Amino acid sequence: MRVPLFSLLICIATALPARAEIWFDPDRLTGVAGAFCQQRPVGEVIAPDTQAQKIDLLPDIPDIIWPGAAVPAMPGISFGIRSVGTTADIYYPVLIEVTHPPFLNSGTTRQSYVTELGGEEPSINAYSFDTVEEMVPGPWRFRAWHNGALLYDVTFRVVAPELAPGVGDSCGGDFMS
C-alpha cells in the first residue's frame, strides 16, 4: 500500500500551483516576486556583464501584478523582485546576479550589474524579454549581494505561455527588438 500512496502524493505535489522560491534577509529587506507588463524605458545605465550591455531605467517602480514563480516566455512581460528596506539603511554597492538556461544563440547563462537596495522607497530588479533569444524556459535565479552577504535569493520558472494562464495576457508585445 505504500507505493500507491507515494505515487498519489507525487501526483498531488506536482499538481499544486508553483510558488516563488523566495528568500529575503529579514533584517534588511522585504518584498514580492512575480511578473508585470514591460514598461518603455526612460533611460539606461551601462552594464557590461549583461547580454544587452545596459540596464533600462523605468519611468516608475511597477507593482508586481502576477505574484509567483511561473513566468510565461512571451513578448511584453517583465519579471523580478520589488523590494523595500526594513530600515532606512541603503545598501550600495549591491551586485544583482541573474542565472538562467543558455540563450538560444549566444549561450549566455549569467548576467550581473551593480545597483543599490534598501531604504524606505521600493525598488525593482527585473528582467524583460527584449529578444526571442532570451525567452528560454527553465529556472531563472535572481540573487542580490552586498559586501558578500546575500540580501535576497529568488528562483522563477520561465514556461510556455499556456503553462501560466492569465499571466501577461494584458501585456502588449511591441517591445521586441
N, C-alpha and C positions, 0 to 999 in steps of 0.2 A: 504493500500500500504506500510505501514511501516514494517510489518512483513516480506514480501518477500525481501525488500531492506536490512533489517537487516540480514536475512539469507544469502543473496548474499554477504554481507560484511564479514560475518563469514567465508563463503567458500573461499573467496579471501584471507583473512588473514591467514587461515590455509594452503593454497596452496603456499604462499610465502616462499622462502628459509629462513631457520633459520640463524640468525646472532649470533655471540658470544655475550653473555651478558657480557660486559667487562667494567670495570672502573679502571682507574689509577689515583692516586693523581697527578694532572698535575704539581705540584710544585716539585715533586720528581722523578717520573718515567714515561716512555713511553714504549710502546711495542706492541706485536701482540700475539694473542692466536690462537691455532689450533693444527694440527697433523703433525707428521713426522715419518719416519721409525725408528724403535728401533735400537739403537746402542749397540755394545758389550761394557760392562763397562771395565774400566781400573783400577778400584779400588772401594772401598766402605768406607762409614762412618757409624759408629754405630748410629742408630736412634731408640731408644726403643719404641717410640709411633707410630711405623708403623707396618703393617702386617708382613713385611719381617725382621723387627728389624734392617734394614740398608737402606741406600740410596746409589744407584750406582753412581759412578763418570764416566762421559763420556769423550771420548778422545778429543772432541771439543764441542763448543756450536753450536748445529744444527740449521739450518734455519727451520722456520715453512713452510712446503711445501703446506699444505692444511689449509689455514686460515678459521676460522669459528667455529661454535658451535657443529656441528654434527660429532661424532667420532664413527666409527664402532667398535663393540665389536668383535675384531679378533686378533689373534696372530700377532706379528711383528709390532704393531702400538704403538706409544707413542703420548701423547698429553699434552699440557701445555702452559706455558707463557714464551715467550722470552722477556726480558726487559732490559732497559738501563736507567741510571740516566739522569735526565735533567740538572744536575750539576755534579761536580766532587765528591760530597759527597757520602760516603759509609755508608750504614745503617747496623748496627750489634748491637745486635742480632735481626734477623728477624724470626718470627715464621710463617712458612708456614703451613696452616691448609687445609686439603682436607677432605670434607664430601661427602658421596655418599650413594646409596642404600645399604642395607645389603649384605655382601658377602655370597655366597651360603652355605658354611659350617660353617664358624666362626661367621657370623652375624656382622662382623666389619663394622662400619658406619663412623668412623672418624680416621684420621691419621694426625700426625704432626711431624715436625722436625725444627731444627734451622739452619739458613744459613745467608749469607749476600747478600744484593742487592745494586744497585746504582753504582755510578762511571761511568767512560767513556767506559768501556768494557761491552758487553752484557753478560747476564746470562740467564740460563734456569731453570725453575722449572716445572718438568713434571712427568707424570705417565706412566709406561709401563705395559702392561698386561703380567705378568710372569706366571700366572696360570689361568686355566679355572674358578676357584672360583671367581676371580676378575672381570671377564667380565660381570658385571651386568648392564643392561640397566637402564636409568633414568638420573636425574640431578647429575652432579659431580661439586662441587663448590670448587674453589681454592681461598684462601684469604691469604694475606701477611700482618703481623702486625709488627710494630716497636714502642716500648715504648707505646703501647696502641693505636697508630694511624694506621688506615688502609692505606696500600700502594697500594694494588690492590684487586679487587674482580671480579672473572671470573666464569661463570657457563657454563659448556659444557653439551651436551645431548649425552650420550652413547646410541647407537641404533644398531639394527640388521644391518649387513653389506649391505643388499640390500637397506636400507634407507639412506645410504651415498655412492651412487655410485661413483666409481673412487677414493675415499679416501682410501689410503693404498693398492691399487691394486698392486703396485710395491714393497711392503714390503714383505720380507720373514718371515715365521712364525716359524723359528727354534730356537727361544729364550725361548720357553715354558719349565717350569720345571715340 
